[in-house]
Amino acid sequence: MLIADVLRGKIAGSELATTAPSATVRELLGLLAQYNVGALPVVDDGRLVGIVSERDVVRQLHERGGDLLDSRVADIMSADVVTCSPRDRAADLARVMTDRRIRHLPVCDDSGLIGIVSIGDLVKTRIDQLEREREQLTSYISG
C-alpha cells in the first residue's frame, strides 16, 4: 500500500490545515483544536518550512511558561522536516516513524505539500486492510 492510498482513505475533501511561521502559539493551539489534529505543517509563501506539534508546545511550555503563548510558531517548530512522497510505501514509513519517533509526516510531490499522514492514519489503514482480507478469506472458506 502506498501513501497515496492512505491519503485517499482519509476523509474525502477534508481541508489541509496549515499554519504560518508568524502565527502565535496561541493561534496555533486554536487551529489544533479546530481541526482536531496533533500537528500542523508550517507554510510560508506556499512553501513547507517546518512542522509543529502538540509535543513541541508542551515541551516549550514546560521550559518557558505561559509567555510561550505569545511566541511565534517559528520559535518552536521543527525546521528539519522529514517528508514523504505519495509513492512511498506505507509499511516503510511506519518503520521510519517508529524508529525516529515521528508521529506526523507531511506528504509532498513535485507541486509541494499535498497532505499529512499520522502514525494513526497508517495503523487505521493497515487494520482496514487486514479486515478486508479476513472478510475475503471467510467468504472463500464458507462459500
DSSP file (Angstrom, degrees, kcal/mol; ACC not computed):
  #  RESIDUE AA STRUCTURE BP1 BP2  ACC     N-H-->O    O-->H-N    N-H-->O    O-->H-N    TCO  KAPPA ALPHA  PHI   PSI    X-CA   Y-CA   Z-CA
    1    1 A M              0   0    0      0, 0.0    89,-2.7     0, 0.0    90,-0.5   0.000 360.0 360.0 360.0 138.9    0.0    0.0    0.0
    2    2 A L  B >>  -A   89   0A   0     87,-0.3     4,-1.5    88,-0.1     3,-0.8  -0.606 360.0-113.0-101.0 161.0    1.2    3.5   -0.9
    3    3 A I  H 3> S+     0   0    0     85,-2.5     4,-2.7    82,-0.3     5,-0.2   0.840 117.6  63.8 -60.6 -33.0    0.9    6.7    0.9
    4    4 A A  H 3> S+     0   0    0     82,-2.3     4,-2.0    84,-0.3    -1,-0.3   0.882 101.7  50.6 -57.3 -37.7   -1.4    7.9   -1.9
    5    5 A D  H <> S+     0   0    0     -3,-0.8     4,-1.7    81,-0.3    -1,-0.2   0.885 108.7  51.0 -67.2 -39.1   -3.8    5.2   -0.8
    6    6 A V  H  X S+     0   0    0     -4,-1.5     4,-0.8     2,-0.2    -2,-0.2   0.924 109.8  49.8 -63.8 -44.3   -3.6    6.3    2.8
    7    7 A L  H >< S+     0   0    0     -4,-2.7     3,-0.8     1,-0.2    -2,-0.2   0.899 109.3  51.6 -62.2 -40.1   -4.4    9.9    1.7
    8    8 A R  H 3< S+     0   0    0     -4,-2.0    -1,-0.2     1,-0.2    -2,-0.2   0.843 106.1  56.3 -63.8 -32.5   -7.4    8.7   -0.4
    9    9 A G  H 3< S+     0   0    0     -4,-1.7    -1,-0.2    -5,-0.1    -2,-0.2   0.656  90.1  90.6 -75.6 -16.2   -8.6    6.8    2.7
   10   10 A K  S << S-     0   0    0     -4,-0.8     3,-0.1    -3,-0.8     4,-0.1  -0.306 106.5 -58.5 -73.0 167.1   -8.7    9.9    4.8
   11   11 A I    >   -     0   0    0      1,-0.1     3,-1.9     2,-0.1    -1,-0.2  -0.229  66.6-114.4 -52.8 119.5  -11.9   12.0    4.9
   12   12 A A  T 3  S+     0   0    0      1,-0.3    -1,-0.1    -3,-0.1     3,-0.1  -0.294  94.4   8.2 -60.3 134.2  -12.6   12.9    1.3
   13   13 A G  T 3  S+     0   0    0      1,-0.2    -1,-0.3    -3,-0.1     2,-0.1   0.527  87.2 156.1  75.6   5.2  -12.4   16.6    0.6
   14   14 A S    <   -     0   0    0     -3,-1.9    -1,-0.2     1,-0.1     2,-0.2  -0.407  47.0-109.7 -68.9 143.1  -11.0   17.4    4.0
   15   15 A E        -     0   0    0     -3,-0.1     2,-1.0    -2,-0.1    -1,-0.1  -0.444  20.6-124.1 -73.8 139.5   -9.1   20.6    4.1
   16   16 A L        -     0   0    0     -2,-0.2     2,-0.3    99,-0.0    -1,-0.1  -0.768  31.2-149.1 -84.1 106.6   -5.3   20.5    4.6
   17   17 A A        +     0   0    0     -2,-1.0     2,-0.3    18,-0.1    -3,-0.0  -0.577  25.3 164.8 -79.9 137.1   -4.8   22.7    7.7
   18   18 A T        -     0   0    0     -2,-0.3     2,-0.3    22,-0.2    24,-0.2  -0.882  21.7-145.5-139.2 171.2   -1.5   24.6    7.9
   19   19 A T  B     -b   42   0B   0     22,-2.1    24,-2.8    -2,-0.3     9,-0.0  -0.922  18.5-117.3-135.3 165.1   -0.1   27.4   10.0
   20   20 A A    >   -     0   0    0     -2,-0.3     3,-1.3    22,-0.2    53,-0.3  -0.716  21.5-122.6-100.6 152.5    2.3   30.3    9.3
   21   21 A P  T 3  S+     0   0    0      0, 0.0    53,-2.2     0, 0.0    54,-0.3   0.771 113.5  57.0 -64.2 -23.2    5.6   30.8   11.0
   22   22 A S  T 3  S+     0   0    0     51,-0.2    22,-0.0    50,-0.2     0, 0.0   0.580  83.6 106.8 -84.4  -9.7    4.4   34.2   12.1
   23   23 A A  S <  S-     0   0    0     -3,-1.3    50,-2.9    49,-0.1    51,-0.3  -0.305  74.6-114.7 -65.0 152.6    1.3   32.8   13.9
   24   24 A T  B  >  -E   72   0C   0     48,-0.2     4,-2.4     1,-0.1    48,-0.2  -0.489  19.6-115.4 -83.7 161.0    1.4   32.9   17.6
   25   25 A V  H  > S+     0   0    0     46,-2.1     4,-2.6    43,-0.5     5,-0.2   0.861 119.2  58.2 -62.2 -35.2    1.4   29.7   19.7
   26   26 A R  H  > S+     0   0    0     43,-2.2     4,-1.6    45,-0.3    -1,-0.2   0.921 108.0  45.3 -59.7 -44.5   -2.0   30.8   21.0
   27   27 A E  H  > S+     0   0    0     42,-0.3     4,-2.0     2,-0.2    -2,-0.2   0.889 110.5  55.1 -65.7 -39.7   -3.3   30.9   17.4
   28   28 A L  H  X S+     0   0    0     -4,-2.4     4,-2.7     1,-0.2    -2,-0.2   0.928 105.1  52.0 -58.1 -46.7   -1.7   27.5   16.7
   29   29 A L  H  X S+     0   0    0     -4,-2.6     4,-2.1     1,-0.2    -1,-0.2   0.878 107.4  53.2 -60.3 -37.8   -3.5   26.0   19.7
   30   30 A G  H  X S+     0   0    0     -4,-1.6     4,-2.7     2,-0.2    -1,-0.2   0.901 110.5  46.9 -62.1 -41.3   -6.8   27.3   18.3
   31   31 A L  H  X S+     0   0    0     -4,-2.0     4,-2.7     2,-0.2     5,-0.2   0.905 109.5  52.8 -67.9 -42.4   -6.0   25.6   14.9
   32   32 A L  H  X>S+     0   0    0     -4,-2.7     5,-1.7     1,-0.2     4,-0.7   0.910 115.0  42.4 -59.1 -41.4   -5.0   22.3   16.5
   33   33 A A  H  <5S+     0   0    0     -4,-2.1     3,-0.3    -5,-0.2    -2,-0.2   0.916 113.1  52.4 -70.6 -43.7   -8.3   22.3   18.4
   34   34 A Q  H  <5S+     0   0    0     -4,-2.7    -2,-0.2     1,-0.2    -1,-0.2   0.909 120.0  33.2 -59.5 -44.3  -10.4   23.5   15.5
   35   35 A Y  H  <5S-     0   0    0     -4,-2.7    -1,-0.2    -5,-0.1    -2,-0.2   0.489 102.8-130.4 -92.8  -4.1   -9.1   20.8   13.2
   36   36 A N  T  <5 +     0   0    0     -4,-0.7     2,-0.3    -3,-0.3    -3,-0.2   0.931  61.2 134.2  54.3  50.8   -8.7   18.2   15.9
   37   37 A V      < -     0   0    0     -5,-1.7    -1,-0.2    -6,-0.2    -2,-0.1  -0.828  59.0-138.4-126.3 164.3   -5.2   17.3   14.9
   38   38 A G  S    S+     0   0    0     -2,-0.3    16,-2.5     1,-0.2    17,-0.3   0.499  83.7  18.4-101.5  -6.7   -1.9   16.8   16.7
   39   39 A A  E     - C   0  53B   0     14,-0.2    14,-0.2    15,-0.1    -1,-0.2  -0.988  59.5-153.9-160.0 155.0    0.4   18.7   14.3
   40   40 A L  E     - C   0  52B   0     12,-2.6    12,-2.3    -2,-0.3     2,-0.2  -0.998  23.8-119.4-133.9 138.7    0.4   21.2   11.5
   41   41 A P  E     - C   0  51B   0      0, 0.0   -22,-2.1     0, 0.0     2,-0.6  -0.508  29.2-131.9 -66.5 144.4    2.7   21.8    8.6
   42   42 A V  E     -bC  19  50B   0      8,-3.1     7,-3.2   -24,-0.2     8,-1.2  -0.913  28.4-172.3-103.9 120.5    4.2   25.3    8.8
   43   43 A V  E     - C   0  48B   0    -24,-2.8     2,-0.4    -2,-0.6     5,-0.2  -0.936  13.1-175.2-121.6 134.3    3.9   27.0    5.4
   44   44 A D  E >  S- C   0  47B   0      3,-2.7     3,-1.7    -2,-0.4   -24,-0.0  -0.987  78.4 -15.2-130.2 121.1    5.4   30.3    4.3
   45   45 A D  T 3  S-     0   0    0     -2,-0.4    -1,-0.1     1,-0.3     3,-0.1   0.878 129.4 -53.5  52.3  41.7    4.6   31.7    0.8
   46   46 A G  T 3  S+     0   0    0      1,-0.2     2,-0.4    66,-0.0    67,-0.3   0.495 116.2 114.5  77.5   3.8    3.3   28.3   -0.2
   47   47 A R  E <  S-C   44   0B   0     -3,-1.7    -3,-2.7    65,-0.1     2,-0.4  -0.906  71.4-118.1-113.5 134.7    6.5   26.5    0.8
   48   48 A L  E     +C   43   0B   0     -2,-0.4    -5,-0.2    -5,-0.2     3,-0.1  -0.549  40.2 162.9 -68.5 121.7    6.8   24.0    3.6
   49   49 A V  E     -     0   0B   0     -7,-3.2     2,-0.3    -2,-0.4    -6,-0.2   0.452  58.3 -30.2-120.1  -5.8    9.2   25.4    6.2
   50   50 A G  E     -C   42   0B   0     -8,-1.2    -8,-3.1    30,-0.1     2,-0.3  -0.989  50.6-114.0 176.8-176.7    8.5   23.3    9.2
   51   51 A I  E     -CD  41  78B   0     27,-1.6    27,-3.1    -2,-0.3     2,-0.4  -0.988  20.2-164.1-143.4 145.0    6.1   21.3   11.3
   52   52 A V  E     -C   40   0B   0    -12,-2.3   -12,-2.6    -2,-0.3     2,-0.3  -0.998  10.2-174.9-135.4 136.4    4.8   22.0   14.8
   53   53 A S  E  >  -C   39   0B   0     -2,-0.4     4,-1.8   -14,-0.2   -14,-0.2  -0.763  42.8-104.4-126.5 168.2    3.1   19.5   17.1
   54   54 A E  H  > S+     0   0    0    -16,-2.5     4,-2.8    -2,-0.3     5,-0.2   0.885 122.0  58.3 -55.4 -39.0    1.4   19.4   20.5
   55   55 A R  H  > S+     0   0    0    -17,-0.3     4,-2.4     1,-0.2    -1,-0.2   0.890 102.6  52.1 -61.7 -40.3    4.5   17.8   21.8
   56   56 A D  H  > S+     0   0    0      2,-0.2     4,-2.1     1,-0.2    -1,-0.2   0.918 111.4  47.7 -60.7 -43.3    6.6   20.9   20.7
   57   57 A V  H  X S+     0   0    0     -4,-1.8     4,-2.8     2,-0.2    -2,-0.2   0.934 111.7  49.1 -64.0 -47.2    4.1   23.1   22.5
   58   58 A V  H  X S+     0   0    0     -4,-2.8     4,-2.2     1,-0.2    -2,-0.2   0.917 111.4  48.9 -61.9 -44.4    4.2   21.0   25.7
   59   59 A R  H  X S+     0   0    0     -4,-2.4     4,-1.5     1,-0.2    -1,-0.2   0.931 115.8  43.1 -61.7 -45.0    8.0   20.9   25.9
   60   60 A Q  H  X S+     0   0    0     -4,-2.1     4,-3.4    -5,-0.2     5,-0.4   0.867 110.6  55.6 -70.5 -35.8    8.4   24.6   25.4
   61   61 A L  H  X S+     0   0    0     -4,-2.8     4,-2.2     1,-0.2    -1,-0.2   0.898 106.3  52.0 -62.4 -40.0    5.5   25.4   27.8
   62   62 A H  H  < S+     0   0    0     -4,-2.2    -1,-0.2    -5,-0.2    -2,-0.2   0.900 118.3  37.1 -61.2 -41.1    7.3   23.4   30.4
   63   63 A E  H  < S+     0   0    0     -4,-1.5    -2,-0.2    -5,-0.2    -1,-0.2   0.874 130.8  25.9 -79.4 -38.8   10.5   25.4   29.8
   64   64 A R  H >< S-     0   0    0     -4,-3.4     3,-0.6     1,-0.2    -3,-0.2   0.584  91.8-147.4-109.3 -12.8    9.2   28.9   29.2
   65   65 A G  G ><  -     0   0    0     -4,-2.2     3,-2.0    -5,-0.4    -1,-0.2  -0.265  56.5 -27.0  76.3-166.2    5.8   29.0   31.0
   66   66 A G  G >  S+     0   0    0      1,-0.3     3,-1.6     2,-0.2     4,-0.3   0.675 121.7  76.4 -62.7 -21.4    2.8   31.0   29.9
   67   67 A D  G X  S+     0   0    0     -3,-0.6     3,-1.4     1,-0.3    -1,-0.3   0.732  78.5  78.2 -62.1 -19.1    4.7   33.6   28.0
   68   68 A L  G X  S+     0   0    0     -3,-2.0     3,-2.2     1,-0.3   -43,-0.5   0.830  76.6  72.5 -57.3 -32.7    5.1   30.9   25.3
   69   69 A L  G <  S+     0   0    0     -3,-1.6   -43,-2.2     1,-0.3   -42,-0.3   0.766  98.6  46.2 -59.3 -26.6    1.5   31.6   24.1
   70   70 A D  G <  S+     0   0    0     -3,-1.4    -1,-0.3    -4,-0.3    -2,-0.2   0.391  93.2 104.0 -96.7   3.0    2.6   34.9   22.6
   71   71 A S  S <  S-     0   0    0     -3,-2.2   -46,-2.1    -4,-0.2   -45,-0.3  -0.360  78.6-101.9 -76.6 163.3    5.7   33.5   20.9
   72   72 A R  B >   -E   24   0C   0    -48,-0.2     3,-1.4     1,-0.1     4,-0.5  -0.574  19.7-122.6 -85.9 150.3    5.8   32.8   17.2
   73   73 A V  G >> S+     0   0    0    -50,-2.9     4,-2.0   -53,-0.3     3,-1.7   0.863 111.6  66.5 -56.5 -37.1    5.4   29.3   15.7
   74   74 A A  G 34 S+     0   0    0    -53,-2.2    -1,-0.3   -51,-0.3   -52,-0.1   0.780  93.9  60.2 -56.7 -26.9    8.7   29.8   14.1
   75   75 A D  G <4 S+     0   0    0     -3,-1.4    -1,-0.3   -54,-0.3    -2,-0.2   0.702 118.6  24.6 -76.4 -19.2   10.3   29.8   17.5
   76   76 A I  T <4 S+     0   0    0     -3,-1.7    -2,-0.2    -4,-0.5    -1,-0.2   0.526  95.5 107.4-122.4  -9.2    9.1   26.3   18.4
   77   77 A M  S  < S-     0   0    0     -4,-2.0     2,-0.7   -25,-0.1   -25,-0.2  -0.230  72.7-113.8 -70.7 160.0    8.6   24.5   15.1
   78   78 A S  B     -D   51   0B   0    -27,-3.1   -27,-1.6     1,-0.1    -1,-0.1  -0.869  28.4-174.6 -91.1 117.4   10.9   21.8   13.8
   79   79 A A  S    S+     0   0    0     -2,-0.7     2,-1.5   -29,-0.2    -1,-0.1   0.719  71.2  76.2 -86.7 -22.0   12.5   23.2   10.7
   80   80 A D  S    S-     0   0    0    -29,-0.1     2,-0.4     2,-0.0    -1,-0.2  -0.660  77.0-173.4 -89.0  83.1   14.3   19.9    9.8
   81   81 A V        -     0   0    0     -2,-1.5     2,-0.6   -33,-0.1    24,-0.1  -0.658  22.3-146.4 -91.5 128.1   11.2   18.2    8.4
   82   82 A V        -     0   0    0     -2,-0.4     2,-0.2    22,-0.2    22,-0.0  -0.811  29.8-179.2 -84.8 125.5   11.0   14.6    7.4
   83   83 A T        -     0   0    0     -2,-0.6     2,-0.3    22,-0.2    24,-0.2  -0.718  13.6-152.5-119.9 172.0    8.6   14.4    4.5
   84   84 A C  B     -f  107   0D   0     22,-2.1    24,-3.0    -2,-0.2    21,-0.0  -0.885  13.6-121.7-138.2 172.1    7.4   11.6    2.3
   85   85 A S    >   -     0   0    0     -2,-0.3     3,-1.7    22,-0.2   -82,-0.3  -0.798  25.8-117.9-112.1 154.0    6.0   11.1   -1.2
   86   86 A P  T 3  S+     0   0    0      0, 0.0   -82,-2.3     0, 0.0   -81,-0.3   0.734 116.7  59.4 -61.7 -19.1    2.7    9.7   -2.3
   87   87 A R  T 3  S+     0   0    0    -84,-0.2     2,-0.1   -85,-0.1    22,-0.0   0.511  82.5 107.2 -87.6  -6.2    4.7    6.9   -4.0
   88   88 A D  S <  S-     0   0    0     -3,-1.7   -85,-2.5     1,-0.1     2,-0.4  -0.405  78.9-108.3 -71.4 149.7    6.3    5.8   -0.7
   89   89 A R  B  >  -A    2   0A   0    -87,-0.2     4,-2.0     1,-0.1   -87,-0.3  -0.636  17.0-138.5 -79.9 133.7    5.2    2.5    0.8
   90   90 A A  H  > S+     0   0    0    -89,-2.7     4,-2.3    -2,-0.4     5,-0.2   0.883 102.9  55.1 -58.6 -41.4    3.1    2.9    3.9
   91   91 A A  H  > S+     0   0    0    -90,-0.5     4,-1.5     1,-0.2    -1,-0.2   0.887 107.0  50.5 -62.6 -39.0    4.9    0.0    5.6
   92   92 A D  H  > S+     0   0    0      1,-0.2     4,-2.0     2,-0.2    -1,-0.2   0.912 112.0  47.0 -64.2 -42.0    8.3    1.6    5.1
   93   93 A L  H  X S+     0   0    0     -4,-2.0     4,-3.1     1,-0.2     5,-0.2   0.835 104.9  59.3 -72.1 -31.5    7.1    4.9    6.5
   94   94 A A  H  X S+     0   0    0     -4,-2.3     4,-2.1     2,-0.2    -1,-0.2   0.911 108.5  46.7 -60.3 -40.2    5.6    3.2    9.5
   95   95 A R  H  X S+     0   0    0     -4,-1.5     4,-3.0     2,-0.2     5,-0.2   0.923 112.5  48.9 -66.7 -44.9    9.0    1.9   10.3
   96   96 A V  H  X S+     0   0    0     -4,-2.0     4,-2.6     1,-0.2    -2,-0.2   0.928 112.8  48.2 -59.8 -45.9   10.7    5.3    9.8
   97   97 A M  H  X>S+     0   0    0     -4,-3.1     5,-2.2     1,-0.2     4,-0.6   0.892 114.6  45.4 -64.1 -39.9    8.1    6.9   12.0
   98   98 A T  H ><5S+     0   0    0     -4,-2.1     3,-0.6    -5,-0.2    -2,-0.2   0.943 115.2  46.1 -68.0 -48.2    8.5    4.4   14.7
   99   99 A D  H 3<5S+     0   0    0     -4,-3.0    -2,-0.2     1,-0.2    -1,-0.2   0.879 121.1  37.6 -63.4 -39.0   12.3    4.4   14.6
  100  100 A R  H 3<5S-     0   0    0     -4,-2.6    -1,-0.2    -5,-0.2    -2,-0.2   0.423 106.8-123.1 -95.4   1.1   12.6    8.2   14.6
  101  101 A R  T <<5 +     0   0    0     -4,-0.6     2,-0.5    -3,-0.6    -3,-0.2   0.917  58.6 150.7  56.4  47.0    9.7    8.7   17.0
  102  102 A I      < -     0   0    0     -5,-2.2    -1,-0.2    -6,-0.2    -2,-0.1  -0.926  29.1-175.4-109.3 131.4    7.8   10.9   14.5
  103  103 A R        +     0   0    0     -2,-0.5    16,-1.9     1,-0.2     2,-0.4   0.604  69.1  40.9-102.1 -13.0    4.0   10.9   14.6
  104  104 A H  E     - G   0 118D   0     14,-0.2    14,-0.2    15,-0.1    -1,-0.2  -0.998  58.5-172.1-140.6 134.7    3.3   13.1   11.6
  105  105 A L  E     - G   0 117D   0     12,-3.0    12,-2.6    -2,-0.4   -22,-0.2  -0.984  21.3-134.4-127.1 121.9    4.8   13.3    8.1
  106  106 A P  E     - G   0 116D   0      0, 0.0   -22,-2.1     0, 0.0     2,-0.5  -0.503  21.5-137.7 -67.1 142.8    4.0   15.9    5.5
  107  107 A V  E     -fG  84 115D   0      8,-3.1     7,-3.3   -24,-0.2     8,-1.3  -0.920  26.8-179.7-106.5 124.0    3.4   14.4    2.1
  108  108 A C  E     + G   0 113D   0    -24,-3.0     5,-0.2    -2,-0.5     2,-0.2  -0.940  10.9 176.8-126.1 145.2    4.9   16.3   -0.8
  109  109 A D  E >   - G   0 112D   0      3,-2.5     3,-1.7    -2,-0.4   -25,-0.0  -0.590  59.0 -68.5-125.1-165.0    5.0   15.8   -4.5
  110  110 A D  T 3  S+     0   0    0      1,-0.3     3,-0.1    -2,-0.2    -2,-0.0   0.762 133.6  52.6 -60.6 -24.5    6.5   17.9   -7.3
  111  111 A S  T 3  S-     0   0    0      1,-0.3     2,-0.3     0, 0.0    -1,-0.3   0.574 116.5-111.3 -88.0  -9.4    4.0   20.6   -6.7
  112  112 A G  E <  S+G  109   0D   0     -3,-1.7    -3,-2.5   -65,-0.0    -1,-0.3  -0.885  73.4  12.7 119.6-150.9    4.7   20.9   -3.0
  113  113 A L  E     +G  108   0D   0    -67,-0.3    -5,-0.2    -2,-0.3     3,-0.1  -0.471  53.7 161.9 -69.3 126.1    2.7   20.0    0.1
  114  114 A I  E     -     0   0D   0     -7,-3.3     2,-0.3     1,-0.3    -6,-0.2   0.490  59.9 -32.8-122.6  -8.8   -0.3   17.8   -0.7
  115  115 A G  E     -G  107   0D   0     -8,-1.3    -8,-3.1   -99,-0.0    -1,-0.3  -0.986  50.6-113.7 176.7-174.5   -1.2   16.3    2.7
  116  116 A I  E     -G  106   0D   0     -2,-0.3     2,-0.4   -10,-0.3   -33,-0.0  -0.986  18.8-159.5-146.8 140.0   -0.1   14.9    6.0
  117  117 A V  E     -G  105   0D   0    -12,-2.6   -12,-3.0    -2,-0.3     2,-0.3  -0.948   6.1-156.3-121.4 145.1   -0.2   11.4    7.4
  118  118 A S  E  >  -G  104   0D   0     -2,-0.4     4,-1.9   -14,-0.2   -14,-0.2  -0.720  34.1-110.3-110.8 164.6    0.0   10.4   11.0
  119  119 A I  H  > S+     0   0    0    -16,-1.9     4,-2.4    -2,-0.3     5,-0.2   0.862 122.3  57.8 -60.9 -33.7    1.0    7.1   12.6
  120  120 A G  H  > S+     0   0    0    -17,-0.3     4,-2.7     2,-0.2    -1,-0.2   0.876 102.5  53.0 -63.0 -38.3   -2.7    6.7   13.4
  121  121 A D  H  > S+     0   0    0      2,-0.2     4,-2.4     1,-0.2    -1,-0.2   0.912 110.4  47.7 -61.8 -42.1   -3.6    7.0    9.8
  122  122 A L  H  X S+     0   0    0     -4,-1.9     4,-2.1     2,-0.2    -2,-0.2   0.905 112.7  47.9 -67.2 -41.3   -1.1    4.3    8.9
  123  123 A V  H  X S+     0   0    0     -4,-2.4     4,-2.6     2,-0.2    -2,-0.2   0.937 112.6  48.7 -64.6 -46.2   -2.4    2.0   11.7
  124  124 A K  H  X S+     0   0    0     -4,-2.7     4,-2.6     1,-0.2    -2,-0.2   0.916 111.2  50.2 -59.8 -44.4   -6.1    2.6   10.7
  125  125 A T  H  X S+     0   0    0     -4,-2.4     4,-2.2     1,-0.2    -1,-0.2   0.903 111.9  47.8 -61.6 -41.7   -5.3    1.9    7.0
  126  126 A R  H  X S+     0   0    0     -4,-2.1     4,-2.6     2,-0.2    -2,-0.2   0.908 111.4  49.7 -67.2 -42.3   -3.5   -1.4    8.0
  127  127 A I  H  X S+     0   0    0     -4,-2.6     4,-2.4     2,-0.2    -2,-0.2   0.925 111.5  49.4 -61.6 -44.3   -6.3   -2.5   10.2
  128  128 A D  H  X S+     0   0    0     -4,-2.6     4,-2.2     1,-0.2    -2,-0.2   0.902 111.1  50.2 -60.9 -41.3   -8.9   -1.8    7.5
  129  129 A Q  H  X S+     0   0    0     -4,-2.2     4,-2.2     1,-0.2    -2,-0.2   0.919 111.1  47.9 -63.9 -44.5   -6.7   -3.8    5.0
  130  130 A L  H  X S+     0   0    0     -4,-2.6     4,-2.4     1,-0.2    -2,-0.2   0.881 110.1  52.9 -64.5 -38.0   -6.5   -6.7    7.4
  131  131 A E  H  X S+     0   0    0     -4,-2.4     4,-2.4     2,-0.2    -1,-0.2   0.914 108.8  49.2 -64.1 -43.1  -10.2   -6.7    8.0
  132  132 A R  H  X S+     0   0    0     -4,-2.2     4,-2.2     2,-0.2    -2,-0.2   0.914 111.5  49.6 -62.2 -41.9  -10.9   -6.8    4.2
  133  133 A E  H  X S+     0   0    0     -4,-2.2     4,-2.4     2,-0.2    -2,-0.2   0.906 110.3  50.5 -63.3 -41.4   -8.5   -9.7    3.8
  134  134 A R  H  X S+     0   0    0     -4,-2.4     4,-2.7     1,-0.2    -2,-0.2   0.919 110.1  49.9 -62.1 -44.0  -10.2  -11.5    6.7
  135  135 A E  H  X S+     0   0    0     -4,-2.4     4,-2.4     2,-0.2    -1,-0.2   0.893 110.8  49.9 -62.4 -40.3  -13.6  -11.0    5.1
  136  136 A Q  H  X S+     0   0    0     -4,-2.2     4,-2.4     2,-0.2    -2,-0.2   0.915 112.4  46.7 -64.9 -43.2  -12.4  -12.3    1.8
  137  137 A L  H  X S+     0   0    0     -4,-2.4     4,-2.7     2,-0.2     5,-0.2   0.910 112.2  50.2 -65.8 -41.7  -10.9  -15.4    3.4
  138  138 A T  H  X S+     0   0    0     -4,-2.7     4,-2.5     1,-0.2    -2,-0.2   0.915 112.4  47.8 -61.8 -43.3  -14.1  -16.0    5.4
  139  139 A S  H  X S+     0   0    0     -4,-2.4     4,-0.9    -5,-0.2    -2,-0.2   0.895 112.6  49.0 -64.8 -39.9  -16.1  -15.7    2.2
  140  140 A Y  H  < S+     0   0    0     -4,-2.4     3,-0.2     3,-0.2    -2,-0.2   0.920 113.9  45.5 -65.8 -43.9  -13.8  -18.0    0.3
  141  141 A I  H  < S+     0   0    0     -4,-2.7    -2,-0.2     1,-0.2    -1,-0.2   0.898 117.5  42.4 -68.4 -41.5  -13.9  -20.6    3.0
  142  142 A S  H  <        0   0    0     -4,-2.5    -1,-0.2    -5,-0.2    -2,-0.2   0.518 360.0 360.0 -88.4  -3.6  -17.6  -20.6    3.6
  143  143 A G     <        0   0    0     -4,-0.9    -3,-0.2    -3,-0.2    -2,-0.1   0.875 360.0 360.0-172.4 360.0  -18.6  -20.4    0.2
